[in-house]
Every structure is written in structure tokens, then in C-alpha cells.
């Protein structure tokens, strides 16, 4: 449950936290308070899904020839692979979801998917994706006003 600290006692041993919605805490109840972690960014998420799409495409990594036709199904297979091979790296307890990964963990996840799973295990040369990504990123940064207008026209907005 998320809340915002509104006051800190002078001795820093007590705080007043205001929550967004009513809470069910009781007086003298022991609770664990932690900082809100930074979850992966929308940009990280978009690059990951573009990467999976490229990996499946016959003109990209051609995982279609290995039976992968859906990025959602490929993502589920990847999560299963992570649980089996890298469970300790992500401290998976129960169902593994990438939405709970912070920026650093998501980078590690993506690196494992790219370098270990795609390149080493499946034999997909992902360098083509990264070359295209670098060219597109450079163009988008250099022509940000044009790129923003293009994305607004095509997709209803860009952030």
C-alpha cells in the first residue's frame, strides 16, 4: 500500500504517513515500511516488446521457423526459462512477472534474454536489431520535433 510521509518527528523515530485510500492497520500492529522502488520504465518496456517482435519476424531473428508466432507466448516461455535457469538472480517466489522488476533488474533480465537465451542458446544473431535500434534512436533524438509530430500523427502521442 502506497502512502506519502507528511511529517517526521524531530528525533526521526516517528513519521506520519498519509495513504491514498483507507487502511486496515490496527494500533500497535508491527508493519514493514520501505521506499517505493523504481519500476522499469515505459521506454525499457517498449524496447523489450520491439525486440521480441523482431526476434519472431522472419526478416529479423526468424523464431517463426522455431514455432514462435506470438510475442505474448514467447514472453511466457522466456519467463519460464528465467524461473528454471535464473531463479536465484531474481529471487522468484511464486509467479514471476517482469512488472515487479526495477530498472536495474529489468536491464539484467533483458541482457540475459538477449545474450544468453537468444544469442547463445537459440542462435539468434541480435546484432541486426541493435544496429537498427541505434540508427532509429539517433534519428529520433536528432529530429525530436519531427519524430514527436510523426508519433503523434501515427499513434496519438509520444512521451
N, C-alpha and C positions, 0 to 999 in steps of 0.2 A: 504494500500500500504506500503510495507516494504522499509525502507531506512536505511542507516548507517550514524551516526554522524561522520563527518570528522574534524570539528573544533568547538571549543567553545570560545566565546568571553571572555575576561578577567573578565568582570563584571557578566558573566554567564547569561546574558539576551538575548543572540543571539547564534544560532548554525547554522552550515552549514550541511545540510543533503544531502547525495548523494543517489538517488533512483536507483533501478535496471533497471527501464525502464522509458521512458518519462512520465512526469506528465502533468496534465491539470490545475494545480493551476494558479491563477491569482495574480498579485501584490495586496497587502493589503487584500487578502482573509483571513478570520479567519478559522483556522484549529485546530483540536484536535490532539495532539501528545501524544502517550502513549508508554510504553515499550512493546516489544513483549512478550506475555505471553507464558509460557511453556505449550505446549500441552501435552496431555497424551503420555506416552512412547509406543514404539512398544511392549515392554515386557508386559505392562498393557493390551494392546490390544489383544495380543496373549493369555494371561491367560483368559481374558473375553470370547473369542471365544471358547477356550477349555472348559471352564466352561459351556457355553450354549450347546456345543456338548454333554458333559457328562450329563447334565440335560435332554436332549432329549432321550439319549440312554436307551434302556430297561435294560441294566446292570448297569446303573447309576441312574439318577433321574426318569427315565421312564415317561417323559412327553409325550412320544408317546401315552401312554394309555389315555391321556387327549386331544389327537388330534394335538400335535405339532410334525411335521415331518421335519421342515426346521429351521435351526438356523437363517436365514435371516428373516423369518416370525416371529419367536419368538422374535428376536431383535426389530422388528417393533411393536409388541404387548407390549413389555417392554417399549418402548419409549412412546407409547400411555398411558400406565399406569402411567408413570412418569409425563406426562403432566396433567393428571387428579388428581393425588394424591400429587405430589411434585413440582408443577409448581413454587411455591414461592421459593423453595430451590435452583432452578437453573435459576430463572428469565427468563423463556422461553418466547420469543416474536416471534410468528410465528412458523416456523417448528423447532422442537427440533432435534438436531444432537449431537451425542457424540464426534464427531471430533473436536468440538469447546471447549470441556472441558479441563481445565488444569489438572495437575497431581492430585491435591487435590480434585477438583470437580469430577474427574473420580473415585477416591477412594470412595468418598461419594456415587456416583451413583452405583458403584459395591456393596458396603455394603448394600444399600437399596435393590438392586436386590437380593442379596444373602440372607440376614437375614429377610427382611420384605416380599418380594414377594415370593421367593422360599420356605423358611422355614415356615414363619407364615401363609401366605395366601394359597399357593399351597400345603403345607405339604410335601415338598421335603426335606429329610434329606441330606444336602450337606456335611456333615462331611466326607463321603467317598471320595469325590473329593479332599477335603483339605488334607486328610491323604495321598492320592496318590501324590498330588502336592508336599507336604513336602518331601516325600521319593524321588521323582524324582529330586527335586531341590537340595537336599543334595547330591545325587549321581552325578548329573551334576556338582556341584561345586567341589566335592571331586575329580572327574575324568575329569576335564575340558579338558585336551588334548584328552582323549578318546572320550568324548562327542562331542567335536568340530569335530573330524575326522568322527564320526558316522553321525552327522548332515550334514557335507559336502558331504558325500557319499550318504545319503538319499535325501537330499533336496537342494543340490547345495550351501551350505554355512550356516554359523551360525554367528550371531553377539552378 
